[in-house]
Amino acid sequence: MRLVSLVALASATAAPHSTKPAIAPAPAATVSAPAIPSPTPSAAVVAAANAPAPLPQRPRFPGFAPILTAQPGLNNGGAWVVLADSDAWSALARTTPATRQAARWGLARSLIGKDRFSEALGVLQVMAADDPDLLLVPSFQLARGATFAGLGQASAALSVLSGPALLGNAEACAWRLRALADSGKGDEALGQVHCALPAINHRPPDERRPFAVAAIRAALAAGRWSQALHWLKRQNNDDDARVLRGRAYLGLGDYANARAQFTKVSTTAGRGESAEAALGLATIGIAQRRLAPAAAVRQLGAIRFGWRGGDFERRVLLLELAQAQATHDPVVILRTGSTLLRYCNLGAGAAPVLSQLQQSLSAALAPDSKMPLPDVAGLFWDYREITPAGADGDLLALHLADRLQSAGLYARAAELLQYQLTARATDVAKGPLSVRVAMLRILAGDPAKAIEALRDSSGPTYPQPMIWDRQRVEAVALALLGKTDAAFAALADVPDGAAIRAEILWRRRDWNGLATATGASLPAKAGLSEVAQATILRHAIALAMIGREDKLQALRARYQGAFAMLPSASVFDVLTSPVGTVDSAKISSAMAAIPSASPAGVYADLLASTPG
């Protein structure tokens, strides 16, 4: 039963297989090192190497860590002693708790020696769960780093292999070489070759091949084309070597020899070699100007469709981005560049790529852009995470929101600014943005979301004028939802709240409430503005509707002279005539002729919105 449970646990915790192209084993000669100094790992990498991993259970078999520490270190290819599977599992089945970790260690080393990295990692994880101190032992760190590197998990491998005790270890250098080459860090990988040579050359010829190929790929990544060709002379002339040789000739500008190497890649080659050959031929077509930028983008996109991940996709995307920029099409540039930024580790190269993408996005969003406005909004939404930081990016979004609002696309403008509100704005800067979002939600017919936007941004301590602005918009949204009492409560202490309250009453045809509200704020007789005229005329209608003839006539006597020379004089005359002397048709016409200006200003326009 113990044997079965171990197998299950090892399988459950094993890492997925690598997506890198497989390298067929073939004899390889020894590798001589170029004169490149070995890089010093960063402090962050070393810290990551020494950080204990989270463990799923309580330790059960502690005590093997000091035993392993006392054993000779693993410093060459002979460290991974291969055992027959039957012998390894038989030995494990006969163990006692005191000897189980040692048997597991022998099994893990054997699995690494057989390149069965997923299974080896599963065994190592079981060991670490039963004795966490193993994570601090250099030999155990080396074994874990080798499995990560073998699986193509370069970042994990480098963090584990960069502990102080492994920096000068030849076997660790060999696996760091492979991990760095997988990451496309050519110069750093070449810096490991001199240290790794004893471990590489200690291996049988067929086991040197993956490390030799890693060194060659590192030379190509570093632009050391002649060095790569020199090492390739010692490799078998198979499809993988042809691809690498073609890349070296391509770097030297020898397109004839490069094309010859790529075209020799057989139709039965693996997916990795076939994709590399296709990329090489496309690169030659671009270099010789036989492939137009737009066609190159399509061809490179088709190559990427068949292969995802790793240094290969990064190289394809870099070339595709260069061709996209030659098309001067911001959509193509943003699509390619954003993929490169999101999925590839560019290191220091990320900043210039991001800057280029931000320039393309700004050009596409500019007011003079010929792109249709809905497409512009979609483009911003798709690539909103690469907008410029700070005020420049915020201004870009605000200008686009203005254009959307002017076109009546209130919901899309609200979504755009909602993102700004939740993802970019901080502290009191949320105040004016929340008001704008809420107003757009109301104009889009969704007052409930307007209230949600205001309440979700209620954390900061806003200045009093901003609090009043938020209360005014909230009152409008509440009124549109039929919550009149709550709306009036929100306006209780707000300056000019009476004007919004009167507008709500006017639209609800609450004549008693309107007569009271407007009666307390009637304007002076001299120089009546359109807003003042509207206030007086609405008050007249309210008085007429509730039958207050006495107050209506008093209103007529007070303002008749002021209205005499105004365009609305006839309207005032009809509305303030004695009740019963004017027919309903004239009253309706007079009401329709009331000046549209409202004391509530922009809030009147919001109250005119109809909830969806």
C-alpha positions in Angstrom: 0.0 0.0 0.0 2.9 2.4 0.7 4.3 1.8 -2.8 0.9 2.6 -4.4 0.4 5.8 -2.3 3.8 7.1 -3.2 3.2 6.6 -6.9 -0.1 8.4 -6.7 1.4 11.3 -4.8 4.3 11.6 -7.2 2.0 11.6 -10.2 -0.3 14.1 -8.6 2.4 16.6 -7.9 4.4 16.1 -11.1 4.9 19.2 -13.3 3.5 19.2 -16.9 5.8 18.3 -19.8 7.7 21.0 -21.6 6.4 22.5 -24.8 9.9 22.9 -26.2 10.9 21.1 -29.4 12.5 17.8 -28.5 16.2 17.4 -29.3 17.1 14.0 -30.8 20.0 12.4 -29.0 23.1 12.2 -31.2 26.9 12.0 -30.5 28.5 15.3 -29.8 32.1 16.3 -29.3 33.4 18.3 -26.3 32.6 22.0 -26.2 35.2 24.6 -25.9 34.3 27.8 -24.0 34.3 31.3 -25.4 36.1 34.0 -23.3 33.0 35.4 -21.6 32.9 36.1 -17.8 30.3 34.3 -15.8 27.5 36.7 -14.6 26.8 37.2 -10.9 23.3 36.3 -10.0 21.1 39.1 -8.6 20.3 39.3 -4.9 16.6 38.6 -5.7 17.5 35.3 -7.5 19.7 34.2 -4.6 16.9 35.1 -2.1 14.4 33.1 -4.1 16.8 30.1 -4.2 17.0 30.1 -0.4 13.3 30.7 0.3 11.5 27.6 1.6 8.6 26.5 -0.6 5.1 26.1 0.9 4.5 22.5 2.0 1.2 20.7 1.8 1.5 18.6 5.0 3.3 18.2 8.3 6.8 16.6 8.1 6.8 12.9 8.6 10.3 11.7 7.9 12.8 14.4 9.1 16.5 13.7 9.5 17.6 13.0 5.9 18.8 16.5 5.3 21.9 16.3 7.5 22.7 12.9 6.0 22.5 14.3 2.4 24.5 17.3 3.4 27.4 15.1 4.6 27.5 13.2 1.4 29.8 14.3 -1.5 28.3 17.0 -3.6 26.9 16.4 -7.1 29.3 18.2 -9.5 29.3 16.3 -12.8 27.1 14.3 -15.1 27.8 11.1 -13.2 25.7 12.5 -10.3 22.5 11.0 -11.8 23.1 7.3 -11.3 20.6 5.4 -13.4 18.9 2.4 -11.8 16.6 -0.2 -13.4 13.0 0.8 -12.6 12.4 -2.6 -11.1 15.4 -2.3 -8.8 14.5 1.3 -7.7 10.9 0.5 -6.9 11.8 -2.8 -5.2 14.3 -1.0 -3.0 11.7 1.6 -2.1 9.1 -1.1 -1.3 11.5 -2.7 1.2 12.3 0.5 3.1 11.6 1.4 6.7 10.8 5.0 7.8 14.4 5.5 8.6 15.6 4.5 5.1 12.7 5.7 2.9 14.1 9.1 2.1 17.4 7.6 1.0 15.6 5.2 -1.4 13.5 8.1 -2.8 16.7 10.1 -3.4 18.2 7.2 -5.4 15.0 7.0 -7.4 14.9 10.7 -8.1 18.5 10.8 -9.3 17.9 7.8 -11.5 14.8 9.5 -13.1 16.8 12.7 -13.8 19.5 10.5 -15.4 16.8 9.1 -17.7 15.4 12.6 -18.5 12.1 11.7 -16.8 11.9 15.1 -15.2 8.2 15.2 -14.3 8.4 12.0 -12.4 11.7 13.1 -10.7 10.1 16.4 -9.6 7.1 14.5 -8.1 9.5 12.3 -6.0 11.5 15.4 -4.9 8.3 17.2 -3.8 7.2 14.2 -1.7 10.7 14.2 -0.1 10.5 17.9 0.7 7.0 17.5 2.1 8.3 14.9 4.5 11.5 16.8 5.4 11.4 20.6 4.6 15.1 21.0 5.6 16.0 19.3 2.3 15.2 22.5 0.5 18.3 24.0 2.1 20.7 21.3 1.0 22.7 22.2 -2.1 22.5 18.7 -3.7 18.7 18.7 -3.3 18.5 22.2 -4.8 20.6 21.0 -7.7 18.3 18.1 -8.3 15.2 20.3 -8.3 16.9 22.9 -10.5 17.8 20.2 -13.0 14.2 18.9 -13.2 12.9 22.5 -13.7 15.5 23.1 -16.4 14.7 19.8 -18.1 11.0 20.7 -18.1 11.7 24.0 -19.7 10.7 26.0 -16.6 13.6 28.3 -16.8 12.6 30.9 -14.2 12.0 28.3 -11.5 15.3 26.5 -12.5 17.3 29.7 -12.2 15.9 30.7 -8.9 16.7 27.3 -7.4 20.1 26.9 -9.0 21.4 30.4 -7.9 22.1 29.6 -4.3 25.6 30.6 -3.0 26.7 26.9 -2.7 25.9 26.2 -6.3 27.5 29.2 -8.1 30.8 27.4 -8.8 29.3 23.9 -9.1 30.0 22.6 -12.7 26.8 20.5 -12.8 24.7 23.5 -11.6 26.4 25.7 -14.3 25.5 23.2 -17.0 21.8 23.3 -16.0 21.9 27.1 -15.6 23.3 27.2 -19.2 20.2 25.3 -20.4 17.8 27.4 -18.5 19.4 30.7 -19.6 19.4 29.6 -23.2 15.7 28.7 -22.9 15.1 32.2 -21.6 16.9 33.8 -24.6 19.6 35.3 -22.4 22.5 34.5 -24.7 25.3 36.4 -23.0 24.4 35.2 -19.6 24.2 31.6 -20.8 27.5 31.8 -22.5 29.0 33.0 -19.3 28.2 29.6 -17.8 30.0 27.5 -20.4 33.5 27.7 -18.9 32.1 26.6 -15.5 30.0 23.9 -17.0 32.6 22.3 -19.3 33.8 19.7 -16.7 30.3 18.4 -16.1 29.4 18.4 -19.8 32.5 16.7 -21.0 32.2 14.1 -18.2 29.0 12.8 -19.8 28.9 10.1 -22.5 28.8 11.7 -26.0 25.0 11.2 -26.6 24.2 12.9 -23.2 26.2 16.0 -24.1 23.9 16.9 -27.0 21.3 19.0 -25.0 24.0 21.0 -23.3 25.9 21.6 -26.5 22.7 22.7 -28.3 22.0 25.0 -25.4 25.4 26.6 -25.8 24.9 27.0 -29.6 21.4 28.6 -29.1 23.0 30.9 -26.5 25.6 32.0 -29.0 22.9 32.7 -31.6 20.9 34.7 -29.0 24.1 36.7 -28.2 24.8 37.4 -31.9 28.0 35.3 -31.9 27.3 33.7 -35.3 30.8 32.5 -36.0 31.1 30.8 -32.6 27.8 29.0 -33.2 29.0 27.7 -36.6 32.2 26.6 -35.0 30.4 24.5 -32.4 27.9 23.2 -35.0 30.8 21.6 -37.0 30.9 19.0 -34.2 27.2 18.1 -34.3 25.4 15.6 -36.5 23.9 17.0 -39.6 20.2 16.5 -38.6 17.2 18.8 -38.9 17.9 20.5 -35.6 21.5 21.2 -36.6 20.4 22.5 -40.0 18.0 25.0 -38.4 20.7 26.2 -36.0 23.2 26.5 -38.8 20.7 28.4 -40.9 20.1 30.9 -38.1 23.9 31.4 -37.9 24.2 32.0 -41.6 21.2 34.3 -41.4 22.9 36.4 -38.7 26.0 36.7 -40.9 23.9 37.9 -43.8 24.7 34.8 -45.9 21.2 34.4 -47.2 22.1 31.7 -49.8 23.6 29.3 -47.3 20.9 30.1 -44.8 18.1 29.3 -47.3 19.9 26.1 -48.3 20.0 25.0 -44.6 16.3 25.8 -44.0 15.0 24.2 -47.2 16.9 21.0 -46.3 14.8 20.5 -43.2 12.9 17.4 -44.0 9.1 17.2 -44.2 9.2 14.6 -41.4 11.0 17.0 -39.0 9.4 17.7 -35.7 7.1 20.6 -35.1 9.8 22.7 -33.5 12.3 22.3 -36.4 9.6 22.9 -39.0 8.5 26.1 -37.3 12.1 27.3 -37.1 12.7 26.6 -40.8 9.5 28.5 -41.7 10.6 31.4 -39.6 14.1 31.4 -41.2 12.7 31.5 -44.7 10.3 34.3 -43.8 13.2 36.2 -42.3 15.2 35.8 -45.5 12.2 37.1 -47.5 11.9 40.1 -45.3 15.6 40.9 -45.4 15.7 40.6 -49.2 12.5 42.7 -49.5 10.7 39.9 -51.2 8.0 39.9 -48.6 5.9 43.1 -48.0 5.3 44.1 -44.4 1.5 43.3 -44.4 2.2 39.9 -46.0 5.0 39.3 -43.5 2.7 40.0 -40.6 0.2 37.5 -41.9 2.9 34.8 -42.5 4.5 35.3 -39.1 1.1 35.2 -37.5 0.4 31.8 -39.2 3.7 30.5 -37.9 2.8 31.6 -34.3 -0.6 29.9 -34.6 1.2 26.6 -34.8 3.6 27.2 -31.9 3.1 28.9 -28.6 5.5 29.8 -25.8 9.2 29.9 -25.2 12.0 31.8 -26.9 10.8 30.9 -30.4 7.5 32.8 -30.0 9.4 35.7 -28.6 11.6 35.9 -31.6 8.6 35.6 -34.0 6.8 38.3 -32.2 9.8 40.7 -32.2 10.1 40.3 -36.0 6.3 40.5 -36.5 6.2 43.8 -34.4 8.9 45.3 -36.6 6.9 44.5 -39.7 3.7 45.7 -38.1 5.4 49.1 -37.5 6.3 49.2 -41.2 2.6 48.9 -42.1 1.8 52.1 -40.0 -1.4 50.3 -38.9 -2.0 51.0 -35.2 -4.4 48.1 -34.9 -1.8 45.6 -36.2 0.9 47.2 -34.1 -1.1 47.1 -30.9 -2.3 43.5 -31.5 1.3 42.2 -32.0 3.0 44.4 -29.5 0.5 43.7 -26.7 0.9 39.9 -27.2 4.7 40.3 -27.0 4.4 42.3 -23.7 1.8 40.1 -22.1 3.3 36.7 -22.8 7.1 37.2 -23.3 9.8 38.2 -20.8 11.5 41.1 -22.6 13.6 42.3 -19.6 15.0 45.7 -20.3 13.5 45.6 -23.8 10.0 45.9 -22.5 10.2 49.7 -21.9 10.8 50.7 -25.5 8.1 48.3 -26.8 5.6 49.7 -24.3 6.5 53.3 -25.3 5.9 52.4 -29.0 2.6 50.9 -28.2 1.5 53.9 -26.2 2.3 56.2 -29.1 0.3 54.0 -31.5 -2.6 53.9 -29.1 -2.5 57.7 -28.6 -2.5 58.2 -32.4 -5.5 55.9 -32.8 -7.4 57.8 -30.1 -6.6 61.2 -31.3 -9.6 63.4 -32.4 -8.3 63.6 -35.9 -8.1 59.8 -36.2 -10.0 58.4 -39.2 -11.0 55.3 -37.3 -14.8 55.1 -36.6 -15.6 56.1 -33.0 -17.0 52.7 -31.9 -13.8 51.0 -33.1 -11.7 53.6 -31.3 -13.6 52.9 -28.1 -13.1 49.1 -28.6 -9.4 49.6 -29.2 -9.0 51.6 -26.0 -10.9 48.9 -24.0 -8.8 46.1 -25.5 -5.5 47.8 -24.7 -6.4 49.9 -21.7 -3.6 48.4 -19.6 -1.0 50.0 -21.8 -2.3 53.5 -21.8 0.3 56.0 -20.6 0.6 56.4 -16.8 -0.4 59.5 -15.0 -2.1 62.6 -16.3 -1.4 61.8 -20.0 -3.3 58.5 -19.9 -6.2 60.0 -17.9 -6.5 62.9 -20.3 -6.6 60.4 -23.2 -9.5 58.6 -21.6 -11.4 61.8 -20.7 -11.1 63.0 -24.3 -12.4 59.7 -25.6 -15.3 59.8 -23.1 -16.2 63.3 -24.3 -16.4 62.1 -27.9 -18.5 59.1 -26.9 -20.8 61.3 -24.9 -21.2 63.8 -27.8 -22.2 60.9 -30.0 -24.8 59.7 -27.5 -22.8 56.6 -26.6 -23.4 57.2 -22.9 -23.1 53.6 -21.7 -19.7 53.1 -23.5 -18.4 56.4 -22.1 -19.5 55.3 -18.6 -17.7 52.0 -18.9 -14.5 53.7 -20.0 -14.5 56.1 -17.1 -15.7 53.4 -14.7 -12.4 51.6 -15.5 -10.5 54.8 -14.8 -12.4 55.2 -11.5 -11.7 51.7 -10.2 -8.2 50.9 -11.7 -6.4 54.3 -12.0 -7.9 57.0 -9.9 -6.9 57.3 -6.2 -8.0 59.2 -3.1 -9.9 62.5 -3.8 -9.3 62.2 -7.5 -12.2 59.6 -7.5 -14.6 62.4 -6.6 -15.1 64.3 -9.9 -14.7 61.1 -11.8 -17.4 59.4 -9.8 -19.8 62.3 -10.5 -19.0 62.0 -14.2 -19.6 58.3 -14.3 -22.9 58.6 -12.4 -24.1 61.3 -14.8 -23.3 59.1 -17.8 -25.1 56.2 -16.2 -28.2 58.3 -15.7 -28.0 59.5 -19.3 -27.7 55.9 -20.4 -30.9 55.1 -18.5 -29.4 53.2 -15.7 -29.8 55.3 -12.4 -29.2 52.2 -10.3 -25.6 51.9 -11.6 -25.2 55.6 -11.0 -25.9 55.2 -7.3 -23.6 52.1 -7.3 -20.7 54.2 -8.8 -21.1 56.9 -6.1 -21.4 54.5 -3.2 -18.5 52.3 -4.4 -16.3 55.5 -4.4 -17.3 56.8 -1.0 -14.1 55.9 0.8 -12.0 59.1 0.5 -12.6 62.2 2.5 -13.8 64.6 -0.2 -13.9 68.5 0.1 -17.3 69.8 0.9 -18.1 71.1 -2.6 -17.4 67.7 -4.0 -19.6 66.0 -1.5 -22.4 68.4 -2.5 -21.9 67.5 -6.2 -22.1 63.8 -5.4 -25.3 64.4 -3.4 -27.0 66.3 -6.2 -26.3 63.5 -8.7 -27.4 60.9 -6.2 -30.7 62.8 -5.6 -31.4 62.8 -9.3 -30.7 59.0 -9.6 -33.0 58.3 -6.6 -35.7 60.5 -8.0 -35.6 58.6 -11.3 -35.9 55.3 -9.4 -39.1 56.7 -7.7 -37.4 57.2 -4.3 -38.5 60.8 -3.9 -38.2 61.0 -0.2 -34.6 59.7 -0.3 -33.8 62.2 -3.0 -35.1 65.1 -0.9 -33.1 63.8 2.0 -29.9 63.8 -0.1 -30.6 67.4 -1.0 -31.4 68.6 2.5 -28.2 70.5 3.2 -27.0 71.1 -0.4 -26.7 74.6 -1.7 -29.2 75.2 -4.6 -30.8 71.9 -3.6 -34.2 73.7 -3.7 -33.9 74.2 -7.5 -33.4 70.4 -8.0 -36.2 69.7 -5.5 -38.5 72.0 -7.5 -37.5 70.3 -10.8 -38.3 66.9 -9.3 -41.7 68.2 -8.1 -42.4 69.7 -11.5 -41.7 66.5 -13.3 -43.8 64.5 -10.8 -46.7 67.0 -11.2 -46.7 67.5 -7.5 -48.5 70.9 -7.6 -48.9 71.4 -3.9 -45.2 70.7 -3.3 -44.1 72.8 -6.3 -46.2 75.8 -5.3 -44.6 75.7 -1.8 -41.0 75.2 -3.2 -41.2 77.9 -5.9 -43.2 80.3 -3.8 -40.3 80.7 -1.4 -37.7 81.5 -4.1 -39.5 83.8 -6.5 -37.1 86.2 -8.3 -37.1 90.0 -8.3 -39.2 91.8 -10.9 -36.4 93.6 -12.7 -34.5 91.9 -15.6 -36.1 88.5 -15.6 -33.9 85.8 -17.2 -35.2 82.8 -18.9 -34.6 80.8 -15.8 -36.5 83.3 -13.7 -39.4 83.4 -16.2 -39.6 79.6 -16.1 -39.7 79.7 -12.3 -42.6 82.2 -12.2 -44.6 80.5 -15.0 -44.3 77.1 -13.3 -45.4 78.6 -10.0 -48.4 80.1 -11.8 -49.3 76.6 -13.2 -49.0 75.1 -9.7 -51.3 77.7 -8.2 -53.8 77.2 -10.9 -53.8 73.5 -10.6 -54.5 73.6 -6.8 -57.1 76.4 -7.2 -55.3 79.2 -5.4 -57.0 82.0 -7.3 -56.0 84.6 -4.7 -52.3 83.9 -5.0 -52.5 83.6 -8.7 -53.9 87.1 -9.1 -51.3 88.4 -6.6 -48.6 86.9 -8.9 -50.2 88.5 -11.9 -50.2 91.9 -10.3 -46.6 91.5 -9.2 -45.1 90.4 -12.5 -47.4 91.7 -15.2 -45.3 94.8 -15.9 -42.1 92.8 -15.9 -43.4 90.3 -18.5 -45.0 93.1 -20.7 -42.0 93.4 -23.0 -40.9 89.8 -23.0 -41.6 87.1 -25.6 -43.4 85.1 -22.9 -45.8 87.9 -22.1 -48.7 86.1 -23.8 -47.9 82.9 -21.9 -47.9 84.8 -18.6 -51.2 86.4 -19.5 -52.9 83.1 -20.2 -51.5 81.2 -17.2 -52.4 84.0 -14.7 -55.9 84.7 -16.1 -58.8 84.0 -13.7 -59.5 80.3 -13.5 -62.4 79.4 -15.8 -61.8 82.3 -18.3 -59.3 80.4 -20.5 -60.0 77.2 -22.3 -57.8 74.1 -21.9 -56.3 74.3 -25.4 -54.8 77.7 -24.7 -53.5 76.5 -21.4 -51.8 73.6 -23.0 -50.3 75.8 -25.7 -49.0 78.2 -23.0 -47.5 75.4 -21.0 -45.6 74.2 -24.1 -44.3 77.7 -24.7 -42.7 78.0 -21.3 -39.0 78.7 -21.6 -37.0 75.5 -21.5 -34.4 76.9 -19.2 -34.6 75.3 -15.8 -33.3 76.6 -12.4 -31.8 73.1 -11.9 -29.5 73.5 -14.9 -27.8 70.3 -16.0 -29.6 68.3 -13.4 -32.9 69.1 -15.2 -31.4 67.3 -18.3 -30.5 64.3 -16.1 -34.0 64.2 -14.7 -35.4 64.2 -18.2 -33.6 60.8 -18.8 -35.8 57.8 -18.9 -34.6 54.7 -16.9 -34.1 51.7 -19.0 
